[in-house]
Amino acid sequence: MSNRKAIHYWKCDRPSAFYTLTNDRLTTSDSFLIEKSLMQQLEKWFGNKPFSLRKAGGQGNHITYLAEYGTETYFLRLENGPEGDDYMEIEARVLDLVRETGVPTPKVYAVDATRSEVTFSYQMLEFCNYPDLNKLHKERNLDLVNLAGHIGGNIAKWQSITPAGFGPFDPGLLRDGGQLRGLHKTYPDYYFLNWNKHLNFLVEGGLLNETEAEDMEILVGRHKKYLELDHGCLVHKDLALWNILGNAEGIKAFIDWDDTICGDPTDDLSLLACFHSGEVVEAAIRGYQKIRVLPAHFLTRFWLHLLRNIVVKAVIRVGGGYFDRKSDFFLLGSGATGTSLRDFTKQRIQTACEGLQSLKQIKDL
C-alpha cells in the first residue's frame, strides 16, 4: 500500500489516471471473480440466511452493488485500482465524524482497505434510496438557489472538524492509533503539489497556451501569502450535485468523501463555483454565514481556490476525454455537449484569474 503524499487530487494524479472509469473496464471474468469474493464476505456478515447481490450501476470511479438481506438493503462500494489505494478507511472515519456534526451521511457498517482477504477495498454502507441532485437539476426539478443555502450551511457544520496537518490523510496513522492527520506539514506544500505539472498538462492538451500558463503561475505566486494557514479544516474536495442525495424537499446525504482533505475553509465553497453561477454560490455563502463567519481575506482565498480547483477539473476533463462526451454523461447539463463543457472550463479558468487579479465580486461569475 502507498499513501497519497504525492497526490494533490486522486483522479488526475494517481499513476493509472485516465485509463477509463472503473465500471467500464471490468471484463466478465473480472466481475465474476469480484462477485464471488464479495458473496463470500456477505456470507460472513449475514450467515446462512438468504440474501441477494446485484450491480448498482453508476458512472463514478467505484464498482457498486446492492445487497438485500431480509427487509434491509445495503450499498457496497469497491475500489480495485492497481495502486492498492487504502483511502476507503479514511473516508469511512470521515463519514462518521461528519454525521456527528449534524450533516447527513450514510452509516458505515463495514470497511476494509487492507486487501488481506479480498483483492479490493470495500465499504458496506447504508443505502440512501434517493437520486443525486444533479439528476433532479438536469430534469429542472430543483430550486438550486434555495438548496445552495442549505449546502453552505452544511459546509459550515463540517468545518468544525479540524484535523492536524494538511492535505490528504494518512491511513497508517488512522489504522494504528485512530488519528486523522494530513500528510503535509504546511498548506502551501499541498496547494502547490503538482501545480506546474497540471499547468503543463493543459498546455500539452491544448486548453492553455504557454503564456496563459506562465501568467497563471505568476499570478498565484503573487498571492501565496494568503495560503499560510495555522491550521486547516475538513474539506469534502469533490463537492458537486452528483455527490449529494435528496429530493425537491431537501438534502438526504452527502456522499463520496474519497478525496477529502484537511485544507482551507474557502475550498468547498469555491468548488461550487466550478459548476454554478454567482447567484448560486452567493446563496451558499449566505447559508454558510448563518453558522460560521467567513475567514479573513475571504475573496482572495476564494479566487485562489477556484483557480486551483478548476485547473484540477480541467486536467481530469482533458485527460478523461470529457470534451468528447455527449449529453448523457453525468457532468453535462441537459442539451450540453463536450464542446460546450470545454468552453465553460476555459471561461471559468479565465474568470478565476480575473477574480484573483482584480478581486471581482462572486456575483460576476
N, C-alpha and C positions, 0 to 999 in steps of 0.2 A: 504494500500500500504506500501511497505517497500523499503528502498534504498539498494544499493549494497555495503555497507561498509564492510560487512563480505565476500565479493566476490572478489577473485583475477581474476577468469575467469568464466563467467556465465555458460558455457556449462559443466563445471565439478564441480562447487561449488554451483549451485542452489540446493535447497532442493530436487527437483524432478529430478535431473540429471540422465541420462542413462535409463530412463524408456521407451524410444523409441522416434523416430523422430515424430514431431508434426503431419505431414500429415498421418503417418501410424496408429496413434492411434485413429483417428476420426471414430466414428460409423456413420452409415447412419442417425441416429437420430440427432447426433451432427452436421453433415453437414447441415441437413435441417434447424435446428434452427439458425445456424450461417448465412446461406444464406438468411433466412427470415429477420433477423435483418439487414444484410448488404443491402438487397434490400430496406428496409425502409430508411436507411441512404442515399442511392443513390437517392431515390425519393426526399429527401430534397434538394440535390445538383442539380439534373437535372430537377426537376419539373415534369410535366406531359408528357414531350416529351419522345419518346421511347428510351430505352437503353437495353442492354443485359449484362448478367453476366455469366462468365464461369470460371472453375478452370484453373489455370495456371500451375499446376504440380510443379515439383522441388523436390529436395532431402534435403532441408535445414530444419531449425527449425521453420519456419513460415508457416502459411497457406496462400496460394497465389491465387489471382483471377485476371482476366482481365475484365474490364468493358468497353463496347463500347457505345459511345454516339455520334451520328452523324458521323462525319469523324474522331473523336478522340478515342484513346484507352488509358486507364489508368490502371496502375498496382497497385493492392491492396495487402498489407501485413498485416496479422493479427497475434496477439500473444494472446493465451488463456490459458497459463500455470496457475497452481494453486497458484503460488506465487503472482499474481497480479502485476507483474513487470510493471513499467511505464517508461522504458528507451526509448521507441519509440519517446517521445517528445525530449529527449536529442539528439537522432540520427537525427531527423528532423532539429534541430537547427544546428547541425554539418554539415549536408549536405549543408545547405545554406552557412555557413561560408567557407567551403572548396571550394565550387564553386566560391566564391568571390576571392579566391587566383588564379584562372585560371585553377584549376583542374576540369575536367568534372565529374559532379554528377547529378543524376536525380533531377528534380524540385519536390518540395513538394507542393501539392495542399491542403491537409488536413491531420491533425493528431489529435488523441485523445487517451490518455492513462489513462483517469480518470475512465473509465468503468461506467460512470454515466448514459449513455443512452443505452449502449450495454454491453455484458458480456466479451468483449475482447478489447484489444488495437488495433488500426489500423492506417495505413498510406495510403493515396492516392497519388501516385507518377506518374511522367512522365514515360510512357512506352518506354524503350530503346530497340528497336527491333533488338538486336544484340546478338549473342551467347556469353557465357562466354569463356574466353581464355583457360580454361582448356579443354574444348571440342575440340577446334582447336589444342591444343597441343597433345591431345590423337590421333587426326587424322593426326598428323605430318604435319599440315598446318600452322606452326608458326615458325618464326625466333626468338627464345626465347632470344638469346643473345642480338640481336639488340633491341628487345622490352624491355628487362630489363633496358637498359639505360633510356628509357622513364619513366619506373616505378620509377626508382631512382630520376629522375628529378621532378616528381610529389610529391614524398615523401618530397623532399626539399621544395617544394612550400607550402604544407600544414603545415610544421613545423614553418611557420611564425605565426601560431596561437599559442599563449602561454597563456592558461588559468591559473588561480590561483589554488593552491592546487595540489594534486597528486591522481592518480588512477581514478576509475570511477567517473562520475559527479553526482551532487546532483540534482535530478529532482525537488525537492521542491523549491530550490533557483532559478532554471530556471523559474519555473511557477510563483513564487511570484515577482521576480524582474528582470528576464531576464539574470541572472548571470550564467556563466558557470564556476563552481568551483569543483575541485576534492574533494573527501570525506576524504582524508588523509592529515595530516599536513606535513609529510616527505615522500620522495620517498622510503627509506628502509621500512617504515611501509607498503607500498603497495607491494614492491618486495617480501618481506618475508611472506606476508599474505598467510597462508595455505601451506607454503613450506614444513614443516615437514609432514603435513597431506598428501600431494601429494606424497612425497617420500615413506611414509609408505604404501600408496595405491598401489604403483608399486611393493613394496616388497610382499605385500599380493597377488597381481595379478601375481606374478612370473616373471615379467620383470626384476627386480633388485633383488640382494640378499642383506642381511643386511649390509655386508661390503661395497658394492658399494654405498649404500645409505648413510652410515656414512662418507665415503670418499668424496662424493659429498657435504655433509653438511659442512665438514671441509674446503674443497677447496673454496666454495663460501664465507664462513665466513672469510677466509683469505683475500679476495678481497673486502669486503663490503665497504671499504672507498671510492671506486670508484662509489658507489651508492648515495653518498651525493650530491644532486643537490640543487642549489639555486632556480631554477625554472624549470618547465618542458615545453614540447611542445605537440601538438596534436599527438596522435598515433592511427592509424587505429585499430591495435591489432588483426585483422584477415585477414591480407593481404596475399592473395593467388590468383591463377589464376581464380578460380571459383567465385571470388568476383570482377573481372574486366571484363567488357563487351567490345567487339570490334570485329575487323576482322584482316585479314592479313596486312591491311594498317595502323592500329593503334588502340589506346585506345579510346573508346567512353564514358565510365563511370566507376568510382569506386563506388561500391555498398556495402551494408551490413556493415554499421558502428555501428551496435548494440552492439559492445564490446569496442567501442572507450574510450580512457582514456587520461589523461594528464600524460606523462611519459618521458622516456629517448629518445634522438634523434637517438640512435642506434637500438631501439627496432624494428621498422618496417623493417629495413634492415636485422636484424637477423631473422625475421620471414620468409623471403625468403629462408634463409639457412635451414629452417626446411624441405624444399622440394627439393631444387635445388643444382646444382653443384657449386663449387667455381668459375668457369668461368662465370656462370650466375650472381652470387652475386657480383663478381668484376665488371661486366658490370653495374649493378645497382648502385654500389658505384661511378663509374666514372660519370654516369649520375647525381647523387646527387651532386658531386663536381663541376659540371658546374654551379650550382646555389648557393650552400652553402658549407662552409668549414667544414671538418669533425671535430667533437668535440675532445677535449683533451682526451688522453688515449683511443683513439677510439678502438684499437684492444682488449684491456682488457674488455672494456664495451660491445663490440660486442659479445665476447665469453660468458660473464656473461648473456647476454640476450638471446643468442641462447640456452644456457643450461636451463634457466628458461622457455623459450617458448617450447622447445622440451619436457621437463618434463610435461608441461600442455597438449601438444598434446598427449603424451603417456598416461596420465590419461584418456583423452577422448577416445582414441583408445582402451584401456583395458576395461574401463567401458562400452563403447558402443558396444563392441564385434566386432570392426572393423577388428581384425585379423582373423575373421571367414568369412569375406565377399569375394565375387567373383569380377571379373574384371569389372563388370558393375557398381560397386559402384564408385561414383564420385571421391573419394580420391585415387583410384588405377589407375595406368597407364595402357596403353594397354598391355594385356597379364600378368599383375601383379596379385598377389594373396594376401590374408590376411597374409599368412606366409612370403612372401617377404616384406610386409609392416612392419611386426614385426621385421624382421632382420634389415631393414633400420632404424627403430626407435631406436633400441638398438645401432646400429652402430653410429647414429648421436649423441646420448647421450654421447657415449664414445669419439667421435671426439670433442665435445664441451668441455668435461673435459680436454682432452689433449691440446686443443687450449688455454684454460684458464691457465693451468699449465705451459705451455712452450711457450705461445704466438706464436703458429703456424700461418702461413700466411693463409689467407682466400682461396687462390688458392688450398690449400691442402684438402679442403672439398671433 
